[in-house]
Amino acid sequence: MGVPSLVIHEMQYGYLKMPEGQRKNAIAEYLKGVVSLLPVLNYDEKSARIHAEIRAHLQTQGMTLPFVDGQIAAIAIANGLTLVTRNTQDFQRIPGIRLENWFS
């Protein structure tokens, strides 16, 4: 289990843009109390190579994936992990990815 460094960026960036209020405070607590306790998974050489394979495969099929989503998927695959996301539709096109949606 872990959280990709890119996801930390996305959560932190979203949090910083939020207006002050209870929701922002709750997210701040989540980032400090939950996310900060998880191991951070970096986009390393293995992930980069897998990401290139994902992009090339999808391109041959006439599809593209947002660059950061490809990086996140590659980190999960490189570490033998299941990617937990609400956005399964975009990720399900990636060969070899294991997905789980905790919201369905």
Sequence and secondary structure as in RCSB ss.txt:
>XXXX:A:sequence
MGVPSLVIHEMQYGYLKMPEGQRKNAIAEYLKGVVSLLPVLNYDEKSARIHAEIRAHLQTQGMTLPFVDGQIAAI
AIANGLTLVTRNTQDFQRIPGIRLENWFS
>XXXX:A:secstr
  EEHHHHHHHHHHHHHS SSHHHHHHHHHHHHTGGGS EE   HHHHHHHHHHHHHHHHTT    HHHHHHHHH
HHHTT  EE S HHHHTTSTT  EE TT 
